[in-house]
Amino acid sequence: MQSQVLVPLDGSTYAEAILSHALFFALQTQSILTLLRVILPPGEPEYPAPYIPDDWYEGEVSWTNSYLTSLATRLQAQGARVQTQYLEGTFAGAVINSYAEQHADVQLIALATHGRGAGGRLLLGSVAQDVFASAPTSLLLLHPPKDEHIPPGPITHASYQTIVVPLDGIVSSERVLEQATTLAQASNASVLLVADPPPPLLEPEVRAHEEMKQADFLADQAERLRSSTSLTVQTAFTDGEPEAFIARLQGQDRHNLLIVTTRQQAEQKVMRFLHQSNVPVLFVAL
């Protein structure tokens, strides 16, 4: 059974910013790229609205099919196998997760988030938050800049120069490192293993001891990767400010970073700078 990369779209150019990244994963894993749009059922809205024509549902279906087919043609020009799908539902996030649950071959959900706030649900946007909360598989999220849009014509796949892997020594890292290694090899990228420094309120001696432990942990993980691959592997501390850390990396290769982590780590640190960094984050299913 050929695996799927599921790409939910809402018809906006903002949502389409995820396509180049989804295309990379589809080509790298030889997966089918499934373009999905969720539309309201024909019985919605439940209340009469004079500005909504009686045949709005037929028009919505026709527009959706045309829109998805157009994007599929542009993606197929890069050698991808693409299929399109529209589903009915009132809550898009639940529909997306339901599709993934019913199709065991969905290995990745790739989604652009519309979140605009500083935290909570607004950080991701309601649909992305719902998908993030209960997606049954790995999840790729991107909060693109407001002016981000894909140019007309064939859609080219993303490329990555640096795969950033936040590690804390507590959450299981084996699956994350395995995925990061595969992606780095596929894109000829380097790997950067990072960790937050110990809290500054610790006693100096304790802080120094904890920092040495973290440094040794990063060094051990880096050496393991170097010894088993030909990858360039580096380590770094975030200085406790992940936003500033990612901003410095972006100054070197702004559009060529990919963060690989888990939802467990996202709850603690990664989600703090997803919204501000505009860097795609792959949440690996453990």
Secondary structure, 3 states (H helix, E strand, C coil): CCCEEEEECCCCCCHHHHHHHHHHHHHHHCCEEEEEEEECCCCCCCCCCCCCCCCHHHHHHHHHHHHHHHHHHHHHCCCCCEEEEEEECCCHHHHHHHHHHHCCCEEEEEEECCCCCCCCHHHHCHHHHHHHHHCCCEEEEECCCCCCCCCCCCCCCCCCCEEEEECCCCCCCHHHHHHHHHHHHHHCCEEEEEECCCCCCCCHHHHHHHHHHHHHHHHHHHHHHHHHCCCCEEEEECCCCHHHHHHHHHHHHCCCEEEEECHHHHHHHHHHHHHHHCCCEEECCC
